[in-house]
């Protein structure tokens, strides 16, 4: 514990020195992060949060999950509430799946083993982000759009959910019991309050915004690393720290297949900023951020392998 505190103190002092040496970078990074949050993340994520809370409160889960029951219940072995968590995380993006998973575990709607299983498979970039941003940045890296069709990216990011779910099920399902979780979804006993739901969502959005701001500052400092470090390495480091800035930098710095592969890995991992955002919404002590990171690393590796395989199946040979 003493060593941990010492390292934390040294890191804080180092960050303070950087801020004092280049306050202009801190200001620019903070502005970029807050603009990204205000212009993209807030208007995209907040309506989904409010709508999801209303669906839960008015017991609309069966209506939403029933059409997908053969896949979510039969293939992924999810309960009805668990299916809702999975759909929400898939459609809304980081960190909505983790937030809903933690909330349902606290409320007793899903069992701890199913919640841990869901955390491994329910937190991903949204289709809107992949099609609207990732593809827009990655496809122009190639001389011809036919060389890398846009569908490769959602396929590479979502297909690994199946092998990850199989491995996570083997790991967590022994504690699941004969029934995966409560099959009957019970509505909340308290009446739905729009004001309470709005304040809860805003609190979550504030945390996300602050993390985006902090890691945007860090990403900007990393962009000024010494010139002796290859540009591709610097771009990959930015992608590891913050997903949006990292993808943009990779698209500018690494052309062709190598850049597209790095963008795929960055989108699958979600960045350290995404990990901190996910940690901020995990209110339940039964969910481990360490396990989540390990599953994300596995998912990232599988996404890169799937992208490589699909790219070759399209008749292309990898080239930088």
N, C-alpha and C positions, 0 to 999 in steps of 0.2 A: 504493500500500500504506500509506503514512504517513497519507493522508487517511482511508482506511478504518479504521485503528486509532484515529485521533482521533475520528471519528464514533462508533465503538464505545465508546470511553471516555466520551464525553459522554452517550451513551445509558445506560450503566451508572450514571453519577453521578446522572442524572435519575431513574432507577428507585430508586436508594438514597434520594434525597430524598423521593420519594413514599412509600416504605416507612417512613421516619422520621416523616413527617407524619401518615400514617394507618395505623399498624400493625394497627389493628382490621380494616380492610378486607383487608389481606394475610392475616390469620389466618382470617377468614371465607371468603375466596376459596380458600385452601389447603384448608380443611376441606370445602368444597363439591366441589372438584376431586377430592380423595382419596375422598370418599364416592361420587361418580359413578364413579370408577375401580373401587372395591371392590364396589359394589352392582350395577353395570350392565356395565362394560367387561370386567372380569376374568372373571366367571362366564360371560359370553357368548362371549368370544373365546378364552380359554385352552383349553377343551375342543376347539374347532375346530383350534387349532394342534397340539395333541397328536395328535389323530386324523389330521390331514393328514400329519404326520411318519410315523406308522405306515403309512399307505397308501403313501407313497413308499418306505419301507424294505422293505415286503413285496411290492413290485411290483404293487400293486393298481390302478395307473393305467389299464391297458387296460380293466378291468372297469367303471371309473367313466366313462370318456370315450367308450367305444364307442357307447352309445345316442345320444349327441349328435354323433357324427362327421359326419353329413351337413351339419349347420349349422356346426359349429366348423371343420371341415376344408374343406368345400366353399364356405361363404359367407365365413368369416373367414380361411381359408387357414392355419389353425394346425396345428402338429404335435401328436402325442399328448401330449408333456409340456406344450406350450404350451396345449393345451386344458384340461389339469388346472389350470394357473395361472389361466386365465380363469375356470373354474368356481369355484375356491377364492376368488378375489377377489370374485366376484359374490355368493356365498352368505355369506361370512364378514364382509365389510365392511372398512373402513379398519383398519389398513394391510396386511391379510393378503395381498392380491393383489401389492402391491409387494414384500413380504417373500419370498413364494414365487418371484416373478420373479427377484429378485436372487440367491436361493439356487440356482435352477436354472441361471442364467447362470454362477455361480462353479463349479458342478459340471460344466459342459460339456454339460448336457442340452438346452439350447437355444442357438442362435447369437445373437451380439450384436444383429443387426438385428431378429430376432424378439423379443428381450427388450425392445428400445426400443419396438417396436410394441406389445407387450403392456402396457408401462407406461402407454401412452396410453389404454388401454381396460379395464384389469383392476382398477382401484382405485376402488371405489364404496361408498356406504352399503349395508348389507345389507337384504334384504327384511324381516327382523324389525324393524330400526330404522325403516324407512319405514312399515310397516303398524302397528307397535306404538307409535311415538312421533310421527313426522311427521304421519300422518293424524289421530292423536288430538289434536294441537295445532291443525291447520289446518282440519279440517272444521267444528268448532264456530264458526269465524269467520263462517259463513254462517247466515242465519235458518232455512234448510231444508237438511237433508243432501242432498236431491236436487239442490240448486243446485251442489254440488261433490262428486260421488261419490268415494269413497276411491281408486278405481282410476286416477284422473287423475294422482296423484302418482307411483306406480311407472312408469306409462306415460311421463310427462314425464321421469323420471330415467333410464330404461333405453333408450327408443327412440333417443335421440341417440348411443348406442354405435355404431349402424350407420353414420351419416355420418362420425363421428369415425374409425371403423375404416377407412373408405374413404380418407379423407384421409391418415391415418397410414400406411396401406399404400402409397399413392402416394409418400410421403416416404421411408419406410424400406425398402420391399421391393426396390428396385434392388440393395441389398447383401445380399439374402436368398439369391440363387442360384436355380437351377432347382428345388431342393427346399427348402421353407421351413425345415426344420430336421431333426434326426435323427428318423427315423420309428420306429426301434426304441428303446423306452424301456429303458435298462439299470438294473438294481437297484443299490443302493449296495453296494460291495464289503465294507464293514465290517458286522458283525452289528448289528441294532437294539438299542440300549440305552435302556430307558425312562428311566433316571436322566439320561442325557446329553440326551435329547430334552426332558425336563421342565426341566432347568436352562437349556437354550437358549431355551425358550419363556418361562420366568420372567424371563430377562434382557431379552427383548424387551418383556414386559409391564411391567417396571420402568421402562424408557425411556418407554413410552407413558404410564404413570401420572404420571411427573414432568412430562412436557409438558402433560398435562391439568391438573395442579395449577398450573403456572406461568401457563398461558393463562386458567385460571379466575380467578386473581388479577387479571390484566390486564383481563379482561372486567368484573370487579366495579368496578375503578377507572373503566373507561369508562362504567359505568352512572351514575356521579356527575359526568358532564360538565356544563358550565354549562347552565342552563335555557334560554338563548337558542338553543341547538341544538335543532332540532325533534326530537320524540320518535321519529318514524319514522327519522330519520337516525341517532340513537343506537342504535336497535334494529338497523338495518342494519350499523352498525359492529361491534356485538357478534356478529352473525352472521358477519361476515367474519373475526373473531378466533377464535371458538369455536362450533362447530356446535350443540351441545346447549343451552347457555345462550342462544345467539343466537335459536334457534327459539322457545324459551320466551318470551323477551322480545318478539319480533315478535308472537307470538300474543296477548300481553297489550296491546300498544301499537298495532298496525296492524290494523284490522278489515277484513273483506270480501276482495274479490279482490286488493287491493294487498298485504295481509298474506300471503295464500296464495302470491302470486307471489314475494314476498321469501323465504318459507320454502322454496319450490322452488329458488330460486337458492342459498340457503344450504346446503341439503342436497346440491345438485349440486357445489358448490365444495369443501365439506368444511372450510372455515375454515383460517386460517393455522396453527392448532394441528395440523390434519390434515396439512398440508404438512410441518411439522417432524417429526411422527410418521413420515411416509413417508420423509423424508430419513434418519431414524435407522435404518431397516431396509435402506437401499440400500447394501450393503457393496461392491458392484462399482463400479469406476470407470467402467465402460462405460455407466452409466445416469445421465442428466442430470436433476437436479431442476428446472432452468430449463425444459427441454422439457416436463416433467410439468406445471408450473404453466401453461404456455401451452395445453396440451391441456385442462386443467381449466377454464380460462377460456372456451375455445371450447365445451366441454361445458355449462358453466353457461349461456352465452348460448342455446345450442340448446334446453336444457331449459326455459328461460323461454318461448321461442318456441313449443315444442310444447305447453306447458301453456296458453298463451294460445289457441292454435288449437283444442285439444281442448275447452277451456272454451266457446269460441264455438260449436263443433259441437254441444255439448249444449244449445244454444238459449239461452245466457246472455249478457248484455251486461255487460262489465266495469264494476264500480262499487266505489268504496271504502266 
